[in-house]
Amino acid sequence: MTIEEQKYVRTCLSGDEAVAYAVKHANVDVIAAYPITPQTIMVEILSEFVHDGELDAEFVPVESEHTALSAAIGASLAGARVFTATASQGLALMYEILYVASSIRAPVVMALANRALNLPLNIHCSHDDAYAARDSGWIQLFAENVQEVYDLVLTAFRIAEDKRILFPVIVNLDGFILTHCVEPLNIWKEEYITEFLPPREPVNPVNWEKPMTYGPVALPDYYMKIKRGQYEAIRKVMPYIKEILSEYSRWSGRKYDILKMYGMEDAEYAFIVLGSTAGTLRDIIKKWREKGRKVGVISLTVYRPFPVEELRKVLAGLKAVAIMDRSHTYGGPAAQLYMDVATALYDLDERPRLLNVIYGLGGRDFTPADAEDAYQALMDPTKKEVWVSI
């Protein structure tokens, strides 16, 4: 089969460029975003696509991230396929509107270039912004590499717009490590995209001839009932997310699931991680296993809703688990991913010992030596937390 007969093109792109091409291939109707490092390149390229006539979409150059998400919600309610993007302080500025989007069930897709929050000022990778959004009611996906960035953005539109789901979706990609790293990947020829991602069919769009109320005031007699309904709705979406990931896997030939695992078949110990560090750990653990260490690695493709049952199943019978956090809760009992995993395992009769590993803050490299330090701490039953590379 020649390359012309295949459904994809082999190319090299940065993570930001991969986002832009995925959004273009999704044939979005509206893009509303405000530039912020390391996200800026995404919307710069999309603005060029629109200007040059390569993408028939409305590009809204707003004055802030708060307005960007507000405009995205309005366009989504009108029935448009909508994209926005931000990072760090930008997400903090739109924080109020995160809750509006999920509460109103607007299927907006956002690319979040993970970056540390101030202070001190840092433009590099931490997961502060992803964790800040974790309780806002958005579905969250994490990409490990540039190919996954492209694939997960396309998949995010299918997830968000599925009538059984109808929640906004964040696709996380590590700032600079993925946003500015150029890697080889396959991108689809545009004529094939609709096989997986057909045009959006909106549910209850704004219709002047059939007025509806969106986002009303809810006093105590209704507010709790409405929030309970939202809670019940997002609890039910995991099987549908898994179904869509499986469909994309069959269509693309690249396997996607809620969790990505390596070496877990006979593992006695495991590392749990989000984002690009999964690939680093996998390479390190391959070498460890040659030395006889029975260690595996689990990365979460889906972080919200949290894969409680999937993790409980795979972690059963392990001796200890290192949970990798690229952030911390200052004043809290542990960092965010650790608290999620600990809660998921709490009521098991037998559960592994847990170690919180704090790493990579502000883009600090995670090296094989850091991994070794984490492993040695995992072997020490007195250790509950370790900061590596300090």
Secondary structure, DSSP 8 states (H G I E B T S, - for coil): --TTTSSEEEEEEEHHHHHHHHHHHTT-SEEEE---TTTHHHHHHHHHHHHTTSS--EEEE-SSHHHHHHHHHHHHHTT--EEEEE-THHHHHTHHHHHHHHHTT---EEEEEE---SSS---S--SHHHHHTTTTT-EEEE-SSHHHHHHHHHHHHHHHH-TTT---EEEEEETTTTTS-EEEEEEE-GGGGGGTS-----SS---TTS----S----HHHHHHHHHHHHHHHHT-HHHHHHHHHHHHHHHS----SEEEES-SS-SEEEEE-TTHHHHHHHHHHHHHHTT--EEEEEESEEES--HHHHHHHHTT-SEEEEEESS--TTSSS-HHHHHHHHHHTT-SS--EEEEEE--GGG----HHHHHHHHHHHT-TT-SEEE---
